[in-house]
Structures are given as structure tokens and as C-alpha cells.
């Protein structure tokens, strides 16, 4: 269950919202990203901001409009910081509870940190677009839409992976 009083790591000290979970959905499609941005935390929605818009548009172009989106880390990180092992450990139980509650059949995994935490991938580049089946759930790692903003050359692979994900559903 979401714990707005969580203090399992130091991120609670600076995050506008502590322990942000995904928005309720009955969908068995789940999307797991890295961590909420400041804008996500302030709006209490992972799908706000430019990366959220890119993802929503690409998913909608493939006919995917109902899904549950969450992050492997539940609080915002300091500017330019990446989630570390202590953050992943602190939030791991929350993510497992979300997965159990949603009971997804298919999960789109966005970004390197999420791929490492969820798919146990050494690097995103080794698993991008691959189908990983674990405990009856189909996982597909993909570039994060925030990464597409930084490196537009990755957009074709991002779109191919979303299409592959849709075809698997």
C-alpha cells in the first residue's frame, strides 16, 4: 500500500510527494518507468510533462489507451541524479505490491534503471525490444520517452518497440 510517510531512503527529504504510485486502472497492461519527475510528483501523475505526452501519443497511435503506469523509484531524485541501489531496494517492495495488485499480463519497461530493476538486465542496450517472460508476465524493455527527448535518433527504435509491445498484447 502506498506509504506517504515512507523514510526507507533519503529521497523523502526532498521529494514534493513521497511514495508516488500509479493511477488506478483495471487494465492488465502495465508500464514501469524509472522515477517520477518533479512535474510528475507535483501533479501526482507519472504521465504529466513532455515525456508523458510522447508516451501517451505513441501508445494511442498503437491503440493502447488503458494501462497502469508506475516507477521503480517512488520519489523524485535530485537534479540529474540516477536512482541508486539503495533507492531500488527501498522501493522494491512497493513495486512488487503494485505488480501483484495489477496482476498484469504485459509490462512495458521504460529506461535503463527500470530494465535493471525489473528484468535484471546488465544494460538496456542488451534487452531493448526483447520479449522476457517471467512468472507468467511478458516484459518488453524500451527506451524511456525522456531519453528520446535527449537523443531523437533513438525514436525509431522506441516506436518499433511500442509496436512490438502492442502486437504481443
Secondary structure, 3 states (H helix, E strand, C coil): CCCCCCCCCHHHHCCCCCCCCCCCCCCCEEEEEEECCHHHHHHCCCCCHHHHHHHHHHHHHCCCCCCEEEEEECCCCCCCCCCCHHHHHHHHHHHHHHHHHHCCCEEEEECHHHHHHHHCCCCHHHHCCCEEEECCEEEEEECCHHHHHHCHHHHHHHHHHHHHHHHHC
